[in-house]
Amino acid sequence: MEYSRQVHVLGCLLFELLSEGLGLKADHLEGMDCAKGHFILSHYYPPCPEPQFTMGTTRHSDPDFLTILLQDHIGGLQVLSPHGWVEVSAVPGSLVVNIGDLLQVSTFFISDN
């Protein structure tokens, strides 16, 4: 429960920073209820003895506002860039923060006004 609370605190801080980065008041995105709810999803992928014969999950996007990801040393995360799929190397003690679909759409309408 404490981990969940701390992740929520981090998410709120990230929304403040993103709001300011967009030239808005610090509480703008939180005021839009971007931080109203959150859920924790855990995946565990043990090392595969024959990775050349496996497939990862299907191509997808993150449908929410933010995804905060703690990678392990195994890796495997890739992101789609204009130049194709790029491996995201795990950095010990770091988190990967991905801007989700809802935040991308929300900021499009904010910057359009």
SENUBA-673609 format. One record per atom (N, C-alpha, C): residue number from 1; residue in three letters; x, y, z. Coordinates in pm, 1 decimal, padded with zeros to 6 digits. Each point is the difference from the previous one (the first is absolute). Layout:
# residues N
pos=NUM&code=ALA&u=X&v=Y&w=Z
...
This chain:
# residues 113
pos=1&code=MET&u=00082.2&v=-00119.4&w=00000.0
pos=1&code=MET&u=-00082.2&v=00119.4&w=00000.0
pos=1&code=MET&u=00087.0&v=00126.4&w=00000.0
pos=2&code=GLU&u=00111.1&v=-00007.3&w=00073.8
pos=2&code=GLU&u=00089.6&v=00116.4&w=00004.2
pos=2&code=GLU&u=00062.4&v=00024.5&w=-00137.6
pos=3&code=TYR&u=00037.3&v=-00106.5&w=-00068.5
pos=3&code=TYR&u=00056.3&v=00013.9&w=-00134.9
pos=3&code=TYR&u=-00102.1&v=00068.7&w=-00091.4
pos=4&code=SER&u=-00125.4&v=-00044.1&w=00006.1
pos=4&code=SER&u=-00105.1&v=00059.0&w=-00081.7
pos=4&code=SER&u=-00016.0&v=00148.5&w=00031.4
pos=5&code=ARG&u=00003.6&v=00034.7&w=00127.8
pos=5&code=ARG&u=-00012.6&v=00140.9&w=00040.2
pos=5&code=ARG&u=00116.3&v=00082.4&w=-00055.0
pos=6&code=GLN&u=00120.0&v=-00053.2&w=00008.8
pos=6&code=GLN&u=00118.0&v=00073.0&w=-00048.1
pos=6&code=GLN&u=-00001.9&v=00017.3&w=-00152.3
pos=7&code=VAL&u=-00047.3&v=-00101.0&w=-00071.6
pos=7&code=VAL&u=-00010.6&v=00012.5&w=-00145.7
pos=7&code=VAL&u=-00102.1&v=00108.4&w=-00035.8
pos=8&code=HIS&u=-00109.3&v=00007.5&w=00076.1
pos=8&code=HIS&u=-00099.5&v=00104.3&w=-00023.4
pos=8&code=HIS&u=00060.6&v=00139.4&w=00024.7
pos=9&code=VAL&u=00078.0&v=00012.9&w=00106.8
pos=9&code=VAL&u=00067.6&v=00127.4&w=00029.8
pos=9&code=VAL&u=00093.1&v=00037.0&w=-00115.8
pos=10&code=LEU&u=00075.7&v=-00097.3&w=-00049.9
pos=10&code=LEU&u=00088.8&v=00024.3&w=-00113.3
pos=10&code=LEU&u=-00080.2&v=00043.8&w=-00122.3
pos=11&code=GLY&u=-00111.0&v=-00068.5&w=-00026.8
pos=11&code=GLY&u=-00084.1&v=00036.8&w=-00114.0
pos=11&code=GLY&u=-00049.5&v=00142.9&w=00010.5
pos=12&code=CYS&u=-00043.0&v=00040.7&w=00118.9
pos=12&code=CYS&u=-00046.7&v=00138.5&w=00020.4
pos=12&code=CYS&u=00112.3&v=00100.3&w=-00025.4
pos=13&code=LEU&u=00119.6&v=-00031.6&w=00045.6
pos=13&code=LEU&u=00114.9&v=00087.1&w=-00024.3
pos=13&code=LEU&u=00029.5&v=00009.4&w=-00150.2
pos=14&code=LEU&u=-00007.0&v=-00111.8&w=-00068.8
pos=14&code=LEU&u=00024.3&v=00000.9&w=-00144.7
pos=14&code=LEU&u=-00106.0&v=00083.5&w=-00072.3
pos=15&code=PHE&u=-00125.7&v=-00009.0&w=00043.1
pos=15&code=PHE&u=-00104.5&v=00082.9&w=-00061.2
pos=15&code=PHE&u=00026.1&v=00148.6&w=00023.5
pos=16&code=GLU&u=00050.4&v=00035.8&w=00117.6
pos=16&code=GLU&u=00035.3&v=00140.0&w=00026.6
pos=16&code=GLU&u=00110.2&v=00046.5&w=-00094.6
pos=17&code=LEU&u=00104.7&v=-00082.0&w=-00011.7
pos=17&code=LEU&u=00112.0&v=00035.8&w=-00087.1
pos=17&code=LEU&u=-00042.5&v=00008.7&w=-00146.3
pos=18&code=LEU&u=-00082.7&v=-00094.0&w=-00043.0
pos=18&code=LEU&u=-00049.0&v=00003.2&w=-00137.9
pos=18&code=LEU&u=-00087.2&v=00123.0&w=-00024.5
pos=19&code=SER&u=-00084.2&v=00034.0&w=00096.8
pos=19&code=SER&u=-00083.7&v=00120.3&w=-00013.0
pos=19&code=SER&u=00087.8&v=00123.0&w=-00018.7
pos=20&code=GLU&u=00100.8&v=00013.8&w=00084.9
pos=20&code=GLU&u=00090.1&v=00115.0&w=-00011.0
pos=20&code=GLU&u=00075.4&v=-00001.9&w=-00132.1
pos=21&code=GLY&u=00041.4&v=-00119.3&w=-00043.9
pos=21&code=GLY&u=00070.0&v=-00012.2&w=-00127.6
pos=21&code=GLY&u=-00086.2&v=00040.9&w=-00118.5
pos=22&code=LEU&u=-00131.3&v=-00012.5&w=00016.6
pos=22&code=LEU&u=-00093.5&v=00042.0&w=-00104.5
pos=22&code=LEU&u=-00037.9&v=00147.1&w=00012.9
pos=23&code=GLY&u=00060.3&v=00069.3&w=00098.7
pos=23&code=GLY&u=-00029.1&v=00141.5&w=00019.2
pos=23&code=GLY&u=-00129.8&v=00025.2&w=00074.7
pos=24&code=LEU&u=-00046.4&v=-00100.4&w=00075.5
pos=24&code=LEU&u=-00124.9&v=00010.6&w=00074.6
pos=24&code=LEU&u=00028.1&v=00012.6&w=00148.4
pos=25&code=LYS&u=-00103.6&v=00026.3&w=00078.7
pos=25&code=LYS&u=00015.5&v=-00001.4&w=00145.2
pos=25&code=LYS&u=00035.2&v=-00142.0&w=00044.4
pos=26&code=ALA&u=00075.7&v=-00010.9&w=00106.4
pos=26&code=ALA&u=00049.8&v=-00130.3&w=00046.2
pos=26&code=ALA&u=-00111.3&v=-00100.0&w=00027.8
pos=27&code=ASP&u=-00117.3&v=00047.1&w=00040.1
pos=27&code=ASP&u=-00108.6&v=-00091.8&w=00034.9
pos=27&code=ASP&u=-00097.8&v=-00026.0&w=-00114.9
pos=28&code=HIS&u=00034.8&v=00043.0&w=-00121.0
pos=28&code=HIS&u=-00093.9&v=-00008.8&w=-00112.2
pos=28&code=HIS&u=-00038.7&v=-00144.8&w=-00032.6
pos=29&code=LEU&u=00097.6&v=-00088.1&w=-00025.6
pos=29&code=LEU&u=-00032.1&v=-00137.6&w=-00037.4
pos=29&code=LEU&u=-00066.8&v=-00075.0&w=00114.5
pos=30&code=GLU&u=00043.6&v=00025.5&w=00121.4
pos=30&code=GLU&u=-00064.9&v=-00064.8&w=00114.1
pos=30&code=GLU&u=-00143.8&v=00051.2&w=00013.9
pos=31&code=GLY&u=-00021.8&v=00127.0&w=-00031.7
pos=31&code=GLY&u=-00134.5&v=00056.4&w=00002.1
pos=31&code=GLY&u=-00091.6&v=-00060.7&w=-00104.1
pos=32&code=MET&u=00058.8&v=-00059.0&w=-00104.6
pos=32&code=MET&u=-00077.8&v=-00070.4&w=-00102.2
pos=32&code=MET&u=-00024.2&v=-00145.5&w=00041.2
pos=33&code=ASP&u=00033.4&v=-00033.2&w=00124.4
pos=33&code=ASP&u=-00015.6&v=-00135.1&w=00056.2
pos=33&code=ASP&u=00092.8&v=-00102.4&w=-00064.0
pos=34&code=CYS&u=00112.0&v=00045.7&w=-00055.4
pos=34&code=CYS&u=00096.9&v=-00093.7&w=-00058.1
pos=34&code=CYS&u=00055.1&v=-00095.6&w=00105.4
pos=35&code=ALA&u=00010.0&v=00045.0&w=00123.5
pos=35&code=ALA&u=00058.6&v=-00082.8&w=00106.1
pos=35&code=ALA&u=-00106.4&v=-00061.9&w=00090.1
pos=36&code=LYS&u=-00124.7&v=00004.5&w=-00043.7
pos=36&code=LYS&u=-00109.3&v=-00043.8&w=00086.7
pos=36&code=LYS&u=00009.1&v=-00147.9&w=00038.1
pos=37&code=GLY&u=00038.1&v=-00084.3&w=-00088.8
pos=37&code=GLY&u=00007.1&v=-00142.6&w=00030.5
pos=37&code=GLY&u=00127.2&v=-00060.4&w=-00055.9
pos=38&code=HIS&u=00036.0&v=-00111.0&w=00055.2
pos=38&code=HIS&u=00113.4&v=-00071.7&w=-00055.8
pos=38&code=HIS&u=-00013.2&v=-00147.4&w=00032.9
pos=39&code=PHE&u=00071.7&v=-00080.4&w=-00075.8
pos=39&code=PHE&u=00001.7&v=-00141.9&w=00030.7
pos=39&code=PHE&u=00140.9&v=-00052.3&w=-00022.2
pos=40&code=ILE&u=00028.8&v=-00107.0&w=00068.0
pos=40&code=ILE&u=00131.6&v=-00061.6&w=-00010.5
pos=40&code=ILE&u=-00015.4&v=-00131.0&w=-00074.1
pos=41&code=LEU&u=00081.5&v=-00018.2&w=-00100.0
pos=41&code=LEU&u=00000.3&v=-00121.4&w=-00079.5
pos=41&code=LEU&u=00141.1&v=-00055.6&w=00004.0
pos=42&code=SER&u=00012.2&v=-00125.2&w=00031.3
pos=42&code=SER&u=00132.7&v=-00061.5&w=00009.0
pos=42&code=SER&u=00011.7&v=-00113.8&w=-00100.6
pos=43&code=HIS&u=00111.5&v=-00001.5&w=-00067.9
pos=43&code=HIS&u=00032.7&v=-00109.6&w=-00090.2
pos=43&code=HIS&u=00133.4&v=-00057.3&w=00043.8
pos=44&code=TYR&u=00010.4&v=-00129.0&w=-00003.1
pos=44&code=TYR&u=00127.3&v=-00063.8&w=00030.3
pos=44&code=TYR&u=00033.9&v=-00092.1&w=-00115.2
pos=45&code=TYR&u=00109.9&v=00028.0&w=-00064.1
pos=45&code=TYR&u=00046.3&v=-00081.9&w=-00110.3
pos=45&code=TYR&u=00133.6&v=-00061.1&w=00038.9
pos=46&code=PRO&u=00000.6&v=-00125.6&w=00040.6
pos=46&code=PRO&u=00127.6&v=-00062.6&w=00035.9
pos=46&code=PRO&u=00087.3&v=-00014.7&w=-00124.4
pos=47&code=PRO&u=00130.6&v=-00013.3&w=00018.9
pos=47&code=PRO&u=00087.9&v=-00017.6&w=-00117.0
pos=47&code=PRO&u=-00042.7&v=-00122.2&w=-00081.3
pos=48&code=CYS&u=-00001.7&v=00016.1&w=-00128.9
pos=48&code=CYS&u=-00039.6&v=-00108.6&w=-00089.9
pos=48&code=CYS&u=00124.1&v=-00074.9&w=-00045.7
pos=49&code=PRO&u=-00001.2&v=-00132.0&w=00008.5
pos=49&code=PRO&u=00118.3&v=-00076.0&w=-00041.7
pos=49&code=PRO&u=00025.0&v=00004.4&w=-00151.0
pos=50&code=GLU&u=-00104.8&v=00028.6&w=-00080.8
pos=50&code=GLU&u=00015.4&v=00005.3&w=-00145.0
pos=50&code=GLU&u=-00074.7&v=00122.2&w=-00055.9
pos=51&code=PRO&u=00051.1&v=00119.9&w=00027.2
pos=51&code=PRO&u=-00073.8&v=00120.7&w=-00039.9
pos=51&code=PRO&u=-00020.4&v=00013.4&w=-00150.1
pos=52&code=GLN&u=00083.3&v=-00062.8&w=-00079.6
pos=52&code=GLN&u=-00015.9&v=00009.7&w=-00145.0
pos=52&code=GLN&u=-00128.4&v=-00067.4&w=-00049.2
pos=53&code=PHE&u=-00063.9&v=-00080.1&w=00085.4
pos=53&code=PHE&u=-00123.1&v=-00069.1&w=-00036.9
pos=53&code=PHE&u=-00124.4&v=00060.0&w=00066.7
pos=54&code=THR&u=00011.3&v=00120.5&w=00053.2
pos=54&code=THR&u=-00112.4&v=00060.4&w=00071.1
pos=54&code=THR&u=-00043.4&v=00129.2&w=-00066.1
pos=55&code=MET&u=-00117.1&v=00045.2&w=00039.2
pos=55&code=MET&u=-00052.3&v=00129.2&w=-00043.6
pos=55&code=MET&u=-00040.9&v=00076.6&w=00124.0
pos=56&code=GLY&u=00014.7&v=00130.2&w=-00002.2
pos=56&code=GLY&u=-00043.2&v=00083.0&w=00112.1
pos=56&code=GLY&u=-00148.6&v=00027.9&w=-00009.5
pos=57&code=THR&u=-00045.6&v=00097.8&w=00074.5
pos=57&code=THR&u=-00140.9&v=00037.9&w=-00008.5
pos=57&code=THR&u=-00024.5&v=00071.0&w=-00132.3
pos=58&code=THR&u=-00123.5&v=00015.8&w=-00035.1
pos=58&code=THR&u=-00033.1&v=00066.3&w=-00125.3
pos=58&code=THR&u=00028.7&v=00149.8&w=00009.6
pos=59&code=ARG&u=00015.9&v=00060.1&w=-00113.5
pos=59&code=ARG&u=00019.5&v=00144.4&w=-00007.2
pos=59&code=ARG&u=-00120.8&v=00067.6&w=00063.6
pos=60&code=HIS&u=00024.5&v=00100.3&w=00085.1
pos=60&code=HIS&u=-00108.9&v=00069.5&w=00068.2
pos=60&code=HIS&u=00044.6&v=00139.9&w=00038.6
pos=61&code=SER&u=-00094.3&v=00078.5&w=00042.8
pos=61&code=SER&u=00031.0&v=00130.5&w=00057.1
pos=61&code=SER&u=-00053.9&v=00001.1&w=00142.1
pos=62&code=ASP&u=00042.5&v=00095.2&w=00077.3
pos=62&code=ASP&u=-00047.9&v=00013.6&w=00137.4
pos=62&code=ASP&u=-00120.4&v=00093.3&w=-00003.4
pos=63&code=PRO&u=-00119.8&v=-00050.7&w=00032.3
pos=63&code=PRO&u=-00120.6&v=00078.2&w=-00019.7
pos=63&code=PRO&u=-00026.2&v=00106.4&w=00106.4
pos=64&code=ASP&u=00075.4&v=-00000.3&w=00108.6
pos=64&code=ASP&u=-00027.5&v=00091.1&w=00111.1
pos=64&code=ASP&u=00077.2&v=00130.5&w=-00013.9
pos=65&code=PHE&u=00008.9&v=00074.7&w=00110.3
pos=65&code=PHE&u=00073.6&v=00126.4&w=00000.2
pos=65&code=PHE&u=00150.4&v=-00023.1&w=00010.6
pos=66&code=LEU&u=00042.0&v=-00079.2&w=00096.2
pos=66&code=LEU&u=00142.0&v=-00028.1&w=00021.9
pos=66&code=LEU&u=00019.3&v=-00147.9&w=00030.7
pos=67&code=THR&u=00113.2&v=-00053.0&w=-00040.5
pos=67&code=THR&u=00043.1&v=-00132.5&w=00043.2
pos=67&code=THR&u=00135.7&v=00018.2&w=00065.1
pos=68&code=ILE&u=00012.5&v=-00048.9&w=00122.5
pos=68&code=ILE&u=00127.3&v=00003.9&w=00071.9
pos=68&code=ILE&u=00045.4&v=-00144.4&w=00012.0
pos=69&code=LEU&u=00113.7&v=-00030.4&w=-00060.4
pos=69&code=LEU&u=00046.3&v=-00137.1&w=-00012.3
pos=69&code=LEU&u=00132.2&v=-00020.1&w=00071.4
pos=70&code=LEU&u=00006.3&v=-00102.6&w=00081.3
pos=70&code=LEU&u=00124.7&v=-00043.3&w=00063.1
pos=70&code=LEU&u=00046.4&v=-00124.1&w=-00073.2
pos=71&code=GLN&u=00108.1&v=00011.6&w=-00076.2
pos=71&code=GLN&u=00053.6&v=-00113.1&w=-00075.5
pos=71&code=GLN&u=00094.7&v=-00081.2&w=00087.7
pos=72&code=ASP&u=00015.0&v=-00125.0&w=-00036.4
pos=72&code=ASP&u=00101.7&v=-00081.3&w=00066.2
pos=72&code=ASP&u=00121.2&v=-00011.5&w=-00091.6
pos=73&code=HIS&u=00094.9&v=-00080.5&w=00039.1
pos=73&code=HIS&u=00124.5&v=-00014.5&w=-00076.1
pos=73&code=HIS&u=-00018.4&v=-00080.5&w=-00128.5
pos=74&code=ILE&u=-00114.1&v=-00066.4&w=-00016.5
pos=74&code=ILE&u=-00022.0&v=-00083.3&w=-00118.3
pos=74&code=ILE&u=-00025.9&v=00086.2&w=-00122.9
pos=75&code=GLY&u=-00072.8&v=00110.5&w=00017.9
pos=75&code=GLY&u=-00026.5&v=00090.2&w=-00112.3
pos=75&code=GLY&u=-00107.6&v=-00054.5&w=-00091.7
pos=76&code=GLY&u=00001.5&v=00046.6&w=-00123.8
pos=76&code=GLY&u=-00097.6&v=-00043.2&w=-00098.9
pos=76&code=GLY&u=-00096.8&v=00108.9&w=-00041.1
pos=77&code=LEU&u=-00001.9&v=00112.7&w=00074.3
pos=77&code=LEU&u=-00090.0&v=00108.8&w=-00036.0
pos=77&code=LEU&u=00050.4&v=00066.9&w=-00127.2
pos=78&code=GLN&u=-00093.2&v=00022.9&w=-00092.7
pos=78&code=GLN&u=00031.2&v=00071.0&w=-00122.9
pos=78&code=GLN&u=-00105.1&v=00108.2&w=-00021.9
pos=79&code=VAL&u=00041.4&v=00108.7&w=-00063.2
pos=79&code=VAL&u=-00093.7&v=00105.4&w=-00038.3
pos=79&code=VAL&u=00011.3&v=00023.5&w=-00149.4
pos=80&code=LEU&u=-00110.5&v=00039.6&w=-00059.8
pos=80&code=LEU&u=-00001.9&v=00025.9&w=-00143.4
pos=80&code=LEU&u=00038.7&v=00145.1&w=-00024.7
pos=81&code=SER&u=00104.6&v=00019.3&w=-00076.4
pos=81&code=SER&u=00045.0&v=00134.0&w=-00036.7
pos=81&code=SER&u=-00020.4&v=00016.8&w=-00150.7
pos=82&code=PRO&u=00019.5&v=00119.2&w=-00052.2
pos=82&code=PRO&u=-00010.9&v=00017.9&w=-00145.3
pos=82&code=PRO&u=00099.3&v=-00087.3&w=-00078.6
pos=83&code=HIS&u=00102.3&v=-00049.7&w=00068.9
pos=83&code=HIS&u=00101.7&v=-00082.6&w=-00065.5
pos=83&code=HIS&u=-00019.2&v=-00148.4&w=00028.4
pos=84&code=GLY&u=-00112.8&v=-00039.1&w=00056.6
pos=84&code=GLY&u=-00026.9&v=-00140.5&w=00031.4
pos=84&code=GLY&u=00004.6&v=-00025.0&w=00150.1
pos=85&code=TRP&u=00000.8&v=-00126.2&w=00036.8
pos=85&code=TRP&u=-00001.1&v=-00038.8&w=00140.6
pos=85&code=TRP&u=00137.0&v=00020.8&w=00062.3
pos=86&code=VAL&u=00001.1&v=00060.6&w=00118.8
pos=86&code=VAL&u=00124.1&v=00030.7&w=00071.1
pos=86&code=VAL&u=-00005.9&v=-00067.0&w=00136.9
pos=87&code=GLU&u=00106.2&v=-00069.7&w=00035.8
pos=87&code=GLU&u=00011.1&v=-00065.0&w=00130.5
pos=87&code=GLU&u=00019.0&v=00106.0&w=00108.7
pos=88&code=VAL&u=-00073.7&v=-00013.6&w=00110.5
pos=88&code=VAL&u=00016.1&v=00089.4&w=00113.9
pos=88&code=VAL&u=00080.0&v=-00075.7&w=00104.5
pos=89&code=SER&u=00126.2&v=00035.7&w=00013.3
pos=89&code=SER&u=00087.9&v=-00069.4&w=00093.9
pos=89&code=SER&u=-00041.4&v=00030.5&w=00143.2
pos=90&code=ALA&u=00000.9&v=-00103.5&w=00082.5
pos=90&code=ALA&u=-00031.3&v=00018.4&w=00141.6
pos=90&code=ALA&u=00118.1&v=00067.2&w=00069.4
pos=91&code=VAL&u=-00028.5&v=00102.8&w=00078.3
pos=91&code=VAL&u=00100.6&v=00069.3&w=00079.2
pos=91&code=VAL&u=-00031.6&v=-00029.2&w=00146.3
pos=92&code=PRO&u=00089.9&v=-00065.9&w=00071.8
pos=92&code=PRO&u=-00029.6&v=-00036.0&w=00139.6
pos=92&code=PRO&u=-00043.1&v=00121.0&w=00083.5
pos=93&code=GLY&u=-00108.5&v=-00018.0&w=00075.0
pos=93&code=GLY&u=-00048.8&v=00105.6&w=00088.4
pos=93&code=GLY&u=-00079.8&v=00108.5&w=-00068.6
pos=94&code=SER&u=-00032.2&v=-00017.8&w=-00128.4
pos=94&code=SER&u=-00073.6&v=00104.2&w=-00071.5
pos=94&code=SER&u=-00140.0&v=-00047.6&w=-00036.8
pos=95&code=LEU&u=-00083.3&v=00094.9&w=-00035.7
pos=95&code=LEU&u=-00135.4&v=-00027.2&w=-00046.2
pos=95&code=LEU&u=-00014.2&v=00051.7&w=-00142.2
pos=96&code=VAL&u=-00080.8&v=-00066.9&w=-00078.7
pos=96&code=VAL&u=-00034.6&v=00046.7&w=-00134.0
pos=96&code=VAL&u=-00138.5&v=00063.0&w=00010.2
pos=97&code=VAL&u=-00013.1&v=00123.6&w=-00045.8
pos=97&code=VAL&u=-00128.8&v=00068.9&w=00001.8
pos=97&code=VAL&u=-00043.7&v=00019.8&w=-00144.2
pos=98&code=ASN&u=-00116.7&v=-00053.4&w=-00031.8
pos=98&code=ASN&u=-00053.3&v=00010.4&w=-00135.1
pos=98&code=ASN&u=-00125.5&v=00086.0&w=00001.9
pos=99&code=ILE&u=-00004.7&v=00096.1&w=-00090.4
pos=99&code=ILE&u=-00119.7&v=00082.4&w=-00016.4
pos=99&code=ILE&u=-00102.0&v=-00084.6&w=-00074.5
pos=100&code=GLY&u=-00115.9&v=-00021.1&w=00060.1
pos=100&code=GLY&u=-00102.8&v=-00084.3&w=-00059.1
pos=100&code=GLY&u=-00088.2&v=00073.8&w=-00099.2
pos=101&code=ASP&u=-00087.6&v=-00077.4&w=-00063.3
pos=101&code=ASP&u=-00087.7&v=00053.5&w=-00103.7
pos=101&code=ASP&u=-00089.9&v=00113.4&w=00050.9
pos=102&code=LEU&u=-00060.0&v=-00016.5&w=00117.9
pos=102&code=LEU&u=-00090.3&v=00103.7&w=00051.3
pos=102&code=LEU&u=00071.4&v=00131.7&w=00025.6
pos=103&code=LEU&u=00123.1&v=-00006.8&w=00050.1
pos=103&code=LEU&u=00074.0&v=00124.1&w=00024.6
pos=103&code=LEU&u=00041.0&v=00064.4&w=-00131.9
pos=104&code=GLN&u=00035.7&v=-00081.0&w=-00098.5
pos=104&code=GLN&u=00035.2&v=00056.5&w=-00130.8
pos=104&code=GLN&u=-00119.2&v=00073.5&w=-00060.9
pos=105&code=VAL&u=-00117.4&v=-00060.6&w=00007.5
pos=105&code=VAL&u=-00119.6&v=00063.9&w=-00054.5
pos=105&code=VAL&u=-00034.0&v=00124.2&w=00080.2
pos=106&code=SER&u=00007.4&v=-00008.5&w=00132.1
pos=106&code=SER&u=-00032.7&v=00114.5&w=00086.4
pos=106&code=SER&u=00091.5&v=00117.3&w=-00028.3
pos=107&code=THR&u=00129.0&v=-00023.8&w=-00013.4
pos=107&code=THR&u=00093.0&v=00110.0&w=-00023.1
pos=107&code=THR&u=-00013.4&v=00055.8&w=-00140.1
pos=108&code=PHE&u=-00045.7&v=-00081.0&w=-00094.2
pos=108&code=PHE&u=-00026.6&v=00051.0&w=-00134.3
pos=108&code=PHE&u=-00107.9&v=00107.0&w=00005.8
pos=109&code=PHE&u=-00107.8&v=-00027.0&w=00073.2
pos=109&code=PHE&u=-00109.8&v=00096.7&w=00009.8
pos=109&code=PHE&u=00040.2&v=00120.7&w=00084.3
pos=110&code=ILE&u=00086.1&v=-00020.3&w=00101.3
pos=110&code=ILE&u=00045.9&v=00112.7&w=00082.1
pos=110&code=ILE&u=00082.9&v=00094.2&w=-00083.7
pos=111&code=SER&u=00095.8&v=-00054.0&w=-00078.1
pos=111&code=SER&u=00089.7&v=00084.7&w=-00077.2
pos=111&code=SER&u=-00070.6&v=00059.3&w=-00121.0
pos=112&code=ASP&u=-00113.1&v=-00058.8&w=-00040.2
pos=112&code=ASP&u=-00074.7&v=00049.1&w=-00113.9
pos=112&code=ASP&u=-00081.2&v=00125.2&w=00033.4
pos=113&code=ASN&u=-00028.2&v=00020.7&w=00129.9
pos=113&code=ASN&u=-00080.2&v=00115.7&w=00041.3
pos=113&code=ASN&u=00084.8&v=00121.8&w=00021.1
